[in-house]
Amino acid sequence: METAGACRLKHLVRSNWDHVVLVCRKCSKKLDGGFGRDGEERLAKALRRHLSLKKGRKASAGIIEVNCLGVCPKGAVTVVNGAQARDWLLVRPGADLDELSGALDLILTKANLNPPA
């Protein structure tokens, strides 16, 4: 029998993430692209590619598309830096991904994002 307050977690899954960025999927879908080299990619994919991130939890940062964040700006995508959740960004199509990476504190670690295995 378990005692009161005992931990009921059975498994722990680790990731290599130092940062987590949440990108509104609904906003991205409404814009139908607008980011990346040719302006045809959704923001999450363009940012992952720009930072040369690996996929999944093996990457050093997570860029996750989440369901509607409830802000719904016209002509922009809502983005939340997990480490600074009080300040949300509204990113317009064609935004400079270097500048966005800096605002999300990802540019400081860009050289270290995918260290050699």
N, C-alpha and C positions, 0 to 999 in steps of 0.2 A: 504494500500500500504506500502511495506517495504522500509525503508530508505537505502541508499547506505551503505554498510559495515555491515548491520545487520546480525546477526548470523542465518544461515539457518539450524543449527542442530536441529533436532526434538527430538531425544532420546539420552540418555546417558546410556551405559551399563558398569557396573563396574566389575572388577575382583579382586581377592585377590593377584595377582601376584606382587612380589617384583622384580623378574628377568624374563627376556625373553631370551631364547636360540633358535637360528635358526639352524636347521640341514638340510643339502642338501638331498632331497629325491632321486635325481638321483644318487648321490654317494653311498647312502645307498643301493639302489636297485642293483647297479653294484656289490657290495661286497656280497650281499645275506647273510647278517648276519655278524658274526664275533665278536659279543659283548655279554655281559651277562655271566652268570655262565657257560653255556655249549657252548658258542660261536655261538649260533644259532639265536640270536635276532638282530634286527636292532638297531643302536645306540640310537635313540630317545627313543625307548621302554625300552631298557636296562638301560638308564640313569634315566628315570622316575621310573622304578622299584627299581633301586639302591637307589634312594633318597626317596622312598615310597611316591611319590606325588599322590595326588588325581587327578581326571580327570577334564579337562576343566578349566573354569575360577575360580572354587572353590579351585584349588590348590594354593599354595603360590608362585609357580614359573611355568612359561609356557615353555614347550619344544615343539617346533613347527617344523614339517617337512615342508619345503618350496620347491618350484620348483628350478631348477638348479640355483646355485649361480655363475656359470660361471668359476670357477677355475678348476674343473675336474682333481684332482690329481689321479695318478695311485695308487691303493691299499690303499686309505684313504678316509675319509669323511670330508667335509668342514663344520665347525661349527663356528657360530658367536654369541658372547655374545652381546646382545642388548645394554648393558650399556657401552661396550668398542668396538664399531663397527669398529674401525680403525684396530684392530688386529684380524685376522681370524686364526683359528686353523685347522690343518690338522691332523685328528685322525686316526691312524692305527688300524686294527682289533686286539683285545686282549689288548687294552690299559687299564691301571689301571683307573677304574671309580672314585676312590677317588682322584687321581691326577687330572683327568679331571674336577671333581667337584670343586677342588681348583682353577684350572686355570680359571674356569668360575665364580668364586666367589660364588659358591653355597654351598661349604663346610662350610663356615662361618655361614650359616643359616640352616644347615642341621638339627640341633636339633629343630629349630623353624619352619621348613617347613610346618608341619601339626600340628598346635597347637590344643589341645582338643577343641571341639565345645562348 
